């Protein structure tokens, strides 16, 4: 066999391999483009509601904590439920791990107490104390510049309290954390 015949056959094989590789790259790129086009950015976020148990188990004019969900459930005297995230907007903006706790003896300063309640939701971080009323309304403190984040709630046909953790109303600074102006927006999740 001549040298010309060998190089001709080798060139043909390399040409086929190169065309096959190009086709594979093009198909991969098309697949990725389709994935981006149909990707739902919220697909990996929590979408399931949290079943917080029978609504009748929550006393009126009381606050309960669900630590696994980082949620405080406040039931007003009229039976209305409010679900609050256990981290203040300021601490979220500062990427802190400081959490809120309920203190039966916390004072609200000049903010009027809710009927039937005593105490408030308290944050003690870096030597500073901030307090919110049981409905998430700020009473005083540098960290309490805005309402606590709220989750939507409803009671299902079985009488169970359902907390929608897939979205929450939240307040965020437009500039420096904890300094006006603020924007109320929708946040996702309850990490």
N, C-alpha and C positions, 0 to 999 in steps of 0.2 A: 504494500500500500504506500502511496506517495505521501509526502509531508503535506502537500496542498489538500489532499482528501481528508487527512486527519484534522487539520485546522478548520476546514469547512464544516465538518461534523461537530466539532467542539464549539464552534461559533453558533451553530444552530441550537445546540443544547443550552448554551448560555443565554441565547436570545429567548428561548421558551421559558427558562427559569426567570429571567428578568421580567418578561411580560406577565407571568404568573404572580410574581412578587408585587408588581405594580397593581395588578387586579386585586390582590389581597389587601393592599394598603388602601386602595380606593373604596372597596367594600367596607372595610373597617371604619374609614372616615365617614361614609354614608350612615353606617349604623350609629356612630357616635352623634352625628348631626341629628338623626331622628330621635335619639334618646334625649338630647337637649331640647328639641322642639316640643316633645310631649312630656317633659319632666315637670312634675308638680312639686314646687319647692316646699310645700307643706306636707308632702307625703310621709316624711319621717317624723313629723311632729305628732304629739298625742292627739288622738281624735276621739278616744273613748271617754264617755262620761264616767265619773266616779260615783258609785252607789254608796252613799254615806249612811245607809241603814234606814230603819223606820223613822219617819218624820216625828211621830208621836213620842219617840225616845228623847227628843230634844226639848228641854224645859223652856218655857217662855221666860223672857228677861234673863237669859243665861248665855254664856259663851263656852263652847266646847272646842277642843283642839284635835285635829287629825294629823299626827306627826308624819305619817307615811306620805301624806299629800302636801305637807307644809301649809295647811289651811285651818283657819279659825272659822267656826260656824257660829254666828250670832243669831239667836232667835229673839226677835222683839216681842213685847207684850201682846201685840196684835196678831202674832203668829208668823209674821214675815221672816224669811230667812235671808241672811247676808253671809256670803262666804268671802273671806279675806286672806290674801297671801301673807305669810309670816315674815316678810322682809320689806323694809321701807323702800320707797323709790330712791332715796339718797344712797342707801347702802347698796342697792342694785347698781346704781350708776358708778359707785366707787369700787365695784366688784368685790365687795366685802362678804364675809360669811356670818356677819352679825344678824341674829334673828330676834324677832319680837316675842314677848311672853305676856301672859295676862296676869295682872296684879290686882287682886280684889281691893286693895287699899290705896291704889294710885289716885291722886287728885287730878282734876281736869283744869285747874286754874279757873279762868272766867267762863269756860265753855259749859253750857248747861248739860247736866247728866240726863241720859235717856231714862224714861219712866221704868222703875223697877230694878235698875242696875246700880251697881257700886263698882268702883275701880275703873281700870282702863287697860289698853294694850300699851306695853312699855318697851322701849328700846334703850339699852344702856351700852353704848359703844364709845371706846376711846375717852372715857371719863365724862361723856355727855349723856344726858337723859332726855328722851323725847317721849311724848305720850299722845295717844289717840283714844277717842271714845270708842266704845264697843262696836259702833257702826263704821269705824275707819276714818272718822272725821278728825283732823288734827287739833290737838288741844294746845300743846306748846312744845318747844325744843327745836334745836337747829335741824334735826332730821325729820321733823314733822311738818315740812313745808307743803305737803300735799296729802290728799286722801290715800289710804292704803289701797293697793290693787284689789279689785273685786272680780270674783268669778260669778258667772251666771248660775242660777239655781232654779230648779223646779221640782215638783213632787210628781212622781209617776202614778199610774193607775193602781199600783199595789201600795201606795201610800209611803213610798220610800223617797228620801231626799236625794236628788241627783245634782251633782256639782259638775259643771262643764269646765274641765281643766284645759280644754284646747284653746281657749282664748280668755283674756282678762282685760279689764279696763285699767289703764295705768297712766301715771303722770311722769313725764321726763323733762329735764331741763333742756332748753334749746342751745345752751352754751355750757357754762361752768356748772358742774353738778351741785345741786342744792341752791342755785341762784336763779332768780327770775330772768327771763320769761320761761314759762312752762308750757308744755303741750300735753293734752290728754290724748292718748292713742290706744290702740289695741295691741297687747303683747300676747305671746303664745306660751303655753306651758306653765308648769309650776315647779321648776327645778329648785 
